[in-house]
Amino acid sequence: MERINSGGSSLRRRSLSISSHTSRHTDNDAESESVSEAGDIGDRALPSRRFSESSNFNLSFDKRSENEAVVSIPEDYGLHPNSSVMPLPLPHISTSPLSSDAIVGSQDTKHDSRIGLPEWLDYISCMVHLAVFGILGVLTRYLLQRLFGPGVAHVTSDESILYVDLPSNMIGSFLMGWFGVVFKGDISHVSEHLAIAITTGYLGSLTTFSGWNQKMLELSVSGHWLFATLGFAVGLLLVASSITFGIETAKGFRWLLNRLNMSSGKSGSKMNCKVDSYRSQLTVMVMFFVILGILWGVSGALVKDEFKRGGNAAQLWFACMVGPLGVWIRWFLARLNGLGLGREGLFKWIPFGTLMANVSAACIMAALATVKKAVNTRDCDTVVAGIQFGMMGCLSTVSTFAAEFNAMRKSSQPWRAYAYSIITVLVSFSLGILIYCIPVWTKGFDIDS
């Protein structure tokens, strides 16, 4: 009898040890996914995609006792579905990294698909939203360059650590704290596409990592290594401070709104203008189609008029035409955030989608710079500069990078934030300078010319 009790006690201890280990492992995975998905998750954020993906995660409870439950774990979590899983105490059960709205919504998929757009129309609508807000981000970035640059305020320049894209990166990161962190849920309550368009489309295109990397690269090649190093350090510090300041001020504004609602006797500030029916979503999509047609039409006409003369105007309008391509590519790459590497999902805390977008844009930006120097004609300068400013500027992003950095810094393992930033900068800079210097080593071109 004592042996049986001893065996039962040992079994209970082993069960508690397994459940505790499983809980810690799942919690770490969930935190890794959450910090990696803090900025963007691409098309996985669409309601039609989220419902279909969340249906694969089944969390079922078997009423054996009040304190025990059986968790059905999918194959993605490393356990075979037919393997026996020890009963886990309820306090240790980890929830899915998907939002509760997605899990609840998956129970009523037919209803949501009936009132909303079909999946293919949902994609098209979101891409049109991204294109319109991406073009607006390009225009805003150009205006900030002109405002703070040598022509007006004389704050930024190509020959100092205060690079020309620093104001747009700071303002975009500040706004990301407002609309991408604090108020993103409120915007999503009105329209999922609007939330994606503001954060991924507008703020992602307003900020640019490839332009920042290229300016530091050119400074280092011209011999100003100290300026390039300080440019990266100061830029990271100001961007991180900007999103922190944005989050804090947005929280203060939310607190003020809540106090005003309480003093006026209102219970909450829920917005009732939610775009969730088929008709309203279709109307908004058509409206954005018209806006995109107008923006592309005006840009095309101005490019045709200014192309022969060249200059900044022709480059800007050509950038507006190709900018949406960069936004779309970055949006599709963002679906890799939070998935990790391989079937085991290694390094889930690294946002591989954002990393790939920034690194690839920095490399292509450096390659285009070498092409521009090698060809050295007015037409080539216009096309290459337009692609650099528009498509590559929209493909890379600092606002999403800042949101991911901030989430990692506030997690239980803050060292990941600094590791992620170092990986992004070192890989982008190393590959960029290698590509940029190839004409010098092979053809003897003068980069400073």
N, C-alpha and C positions, 0 to 999 in steps of 0.2 A: 504493500500500500504506500509506503514511504517512497519506494522507487517510482511508483506511478505519479505521485505528487511531485517528486523531483523532476521527472520527465516533463510533466505538464508545466512546471515552473520554468524549466529550461526552454520549452517550446514557446511560452509566452514571452520570455526575454528575447529569444531569437526573433519572434514576430515583431516585437517593439523595435528591436534594432533594425530590422529590415524596413519597417514602415518609416522609421525616423530617417534612415539613409535615403529611401526613395523620396520622402518629402523634401529633404534638403536638396537632392539632385534635381527634382522637378522645380523647386523654387528658384534654384540657380539658373536653370534653363529658361524659366519664365522671365526672370530679371534680365538675362542676356538678350532675349527676344525683345523685351519692352524697350531697352535702351537703344537697340539697333533699329527699332521701328519708330523711334521718337520723332524723326523728321518726316519720313514718307514711306509708304509701302506700295506705291504704284497702283496698278489696276486691282490689287487685292482689296483696296478700300472701297471699290464700287459695291453698292448694295447687292446686285445680282451675283457678283463673284463671291462676296462675303457669305451670303446665305448658302451657296453650294459648297464652299470650303468648310463652313462651320458644321455642316451636316455630317462630315466625316468624323467629327469628334463626339463620341457618345459617352456621356457620363451617367451611368445608371446605378441605382441603389437597390440592394436586395434587403428586404426588411427582416434581417436575422436578429438584430437586437437594436437597442436605442443608441449604442455607442459604436457599432460596427457597420461598415458598408463595403460592398464590393465595387471596385472601380474597373470599368471596361476601358482598357488602354489600347490605342491604335498601334499598328506596326511601326509607325514613325518614332515611337518612343523607345524602341529597342527591345521590346518584349514580344514574344510570339503570342498571337491572340489565343492560342489553345493552351498556353502555359498556365499553371495554377498561380494565382496571385493571393497572397495572404490578406486577410481582412485588415483594413486600415482603420484606425480610429478617425472619427469625423474631424477633429481639429486639425489633422495632418493632411486632409484632402486638399490638393491644389487645384485651382480652377484653371480653365483654359486661358491661354494668353489672348484669345479673341475677346472682344468686348461683350458685355452682357447683352447689349442690343442685338448683336449678331446671333448669339445663341438663342435668344428668345424669338428673334425673327425667323430662325431656321425652322421653327415649329409651324410656321404659317407661310411657307414658301409660295403656295398656290395663290394665296390672297395678295402677297406682295407683287408677284409677277403679273397679277391681273390688273392692279391699279397702277403699276409703274411701267416704264418702257421695257421692251424686250432687251435681251442682253446685248445684241449687236447694235441696237439704237442707243443703248446706254453708253457703249464704248464711243460711238460717234459723237454723242452729245458732250461727253467728258473731254474728248480731244478738241472739239470746237471751243469749249470753255478755255482749255489750256492754251490754245493758239491765240485767242483774243487777249487774254491776260498776259501771255508771254510777250506779245508785241507791245503792250502797254509797259511792261517791265523794261524792254529794250529802250523805249522812248524816255522813260524816267531815268534810266542809267545814263543815257546820253546827256540829258539836261543837267544832271548832277555833275557830270564830268566838266561840262562847259561852265557851270556856275562856280565850282570850287577850283577849277583849273587856272592855268596862267592867264587866260583871257579876261577873267573877271575878278575873282577873289584872291588869286595867287596863293592858295593854300596847298594845293597838290601839284606835282609835276612828275615827269618821267625820270628825272635825275635825282630824286630824293627818296627817303624812306617813306614819305607820305605819298604813295602812289595814287594815280588818278582815279582808281576804282575804290579807294578807301572810304569815301563818304557814302557811296551806294551800298557797300558791304556793311557798314555800320548801321545805316538807316534800315536796310533790309533785315538785319539781325534783330534790331530793336522791334520792328514791326512783327517779326516772327514770334517774339515773346508775347505780343498781344494776340495776334490772329492765328498763330500756329501752336500756341501752348495754352494760354488762359481762356480765350474766347473761341477756340476751334470747335468745341462741342456745341456752343450756341449757334455758330454759323452752320454746322452740320445739321442741326435741328431744322433749320430753314431749308438748306439744300446741300446735299453731299457734294455735288459738282461744284458749287460755289466755294466750299471749303477747300477742295482740291485745287481749284483755279487760283484762289488767292495765295495759298502757300506754295504749291508746286509751280504754278504758272507765273504769277506776278512776282512774288518774293524770290523764287528760285531764279528768275530771269533778271530781276533787279540786281542781284548779287552775282558775282562771277569769281570763280577760283582760277580759271585758266588765264584770265587777264592779269590777275595778281601774280601768278607764278611766272608769266612771261616777262613782266616788268622786272622782277627780281632776277630772272635769268639773264636778261640783257644787261642789267647793272653788273652782275658778277662777271660776265664775259668781257665787259669793257674795263675790268680791273677793280671795280668797287665792291669787293667781297664783303666788306664791313657793312656797307649800306644795304646789301642784299640780305645779310643775316639779320640786321636790325629791322629791316622791312618785314620779314616774316615774323619776328618776335613781337614787334609793336602791333602788327596787323592782327595776330592771334589774340593778343591781350585786349585790344580795343573791340574786336568782334565778340569775344567772350563777355566783356563788360557790357556791351550793348544789349545782348540778349538777356542778361541778368537784369539790367535796368528796365528793359521792356517788360519782363515778367513781373517785377516788383511794382511798377507803375500800373500795370493792368490789374493786378490783384487789388491795389489801392482803389482803382476806379470801380472795380466790381463791388468792393466793400461799400463805397459811397453810394452806388446804385441800390444795394440792399438796404442801407439805412434810409434812403429816400423813399423806397417802397414801403418799409416798415412805418415810417412817419406818416405816409399818406394812407395807411390802412390796407395796402395791397399785400397779398400773400406771396407773390412771386413775380418774376419778370419774364415769364415764358412768352415767346413769340408765337402767334397763331398763324403767321403767313408761311406755312410749310409747303414747299413744292414737292408733293408726293403723289399726285394723281397723274394719270396718263396724259390728260389734256394739258395740265399746267406744265409738265415737263416737256411735252412736245412744243408748246408755245414758246417756252424759254429757249429751247434748242433752235427753233426757226429764227428767233430774234438774234441769237448769237451767230447763226449762219449769216444773217444779213450784215451784222457788224463786221464779221470777219471778211466778207466780200468787199465791204467798203474800205476797210483798212488795207487789204491786199490790192484793191483797185487803185486807190490813191498812191500807195507806195510804188506800184508798178509804173504808173503814169509819171511820177516824179523821178524815178530811176531812169526812165527813157529820156526825160527832159534834161537831167543833170549828168547822164553817163558820159557824154562827149566832153564835158568840162572837167569831170572828175571831182576830187575834193571831198570834204566831210559830208556834204549833203547827199551826194550820190552813194557814199558808203553807208550812211544811216538808213536810207530808204531801201537799199539792197539788204541790209541787215534785218529790217522789219519783214522782208519777204521770206528769208531763210530761217529766221529765229524760231518759228514754231517747230521746225524739224528737230532742233536741239531739245526743245521742251518735251516733245513726244518721246524721243529716245531716252531721255533721263527718266521720264515717267515709267516707261516699260522696264528700265534697269532697276528702278526702285523696288520692284516686286521681289528682288533678291534679298532685300534687307530683312534680317531676322531669320533667314533660312539656314545660314551656315554653309559649310563645305561638305560635300559628299552626302551619302545616305545617313551618316551618323550626325550630321549637322554640327560639325566642328566649328569653333570660333563664332558662335551665333552672335556674340556681342559686337562683331565687326559689321557695319553696314556695307556689305560688299557692293550693293547697287550704287550707292552714293560714291564709294571709293572708285569703282570702275568708271563712273561718269566723269569725276574730277580728273583722274589720271589720264584717261583717253583724251579728254578735251585739252589737257595741258600738252600732251604729246602731239596732237594734230595741230594745235596752235603753234608749236615750235616748228613743225614741218612746213606749215603755211608761211611762216616768217622767212624760212630759207628759200622757199619758192619765190616769194616777193622780191628778195634780194637778187636771186639768180636771174629772173626774167627782167625786172626793173623797167616796166612800162606803166603808163598811166592806167590803161584798162585793167591790167593785171593787178595793180595796186587797189583799184576800186573793188574788184571782185574778191580778192583775198582779204582785204580789210573788212569788207562786209560780212564774209563768212566768219572771220575771227570774232568780230564784235557781236554778230547776230547769232549764228548757229553754235559756235564754240562758247560764247558767253552765256547762252541759254542752256547748253548741255552741262556745263559746270555750275556749281552753286556753292555759296558760302552760308546762306541762311539755314538750309537744311543741315549742313555740316555743323553749324553753331548749335542747332537744336539737339543734334545727336551728342555733341560734346558736352552740352549742359546736362543732358540726362545721364550720361556716363559719370560725370563729375559728382552728381548727387546720389549715385547708386552706392551699394555697399563696397564696391571696388573702384574707387575714383581714379586709380592709376590707369584704367583703361582709356579714359578721356585723353590723357597725355600721350599714351602709346598710339592711339588712333590718329591724333593730330600729327605726330612725328612720322608715322607710316605714310600718311597722305602727302605731307610736304616732301619728305625724302624721296619717295618713289617718283612723284611728279617732277621734282626738280632734277633728279638724276637722269631720268629718261629724257626729259625735255632738253637738258643741256647737251646730252649725247646726240640727239637728233639735230639740234640747232648748230652744233659745231661740225657736223659731217662735211658740209661744203668747204670749210676751212681746211680740214685735214686731207680731203680728196682732191679738191679743185683749186685750193689756194685763194678762195674768195676772201675779201675784206669785209668782215661783219660790221665794222664801224662806219663803212661808207654809206 
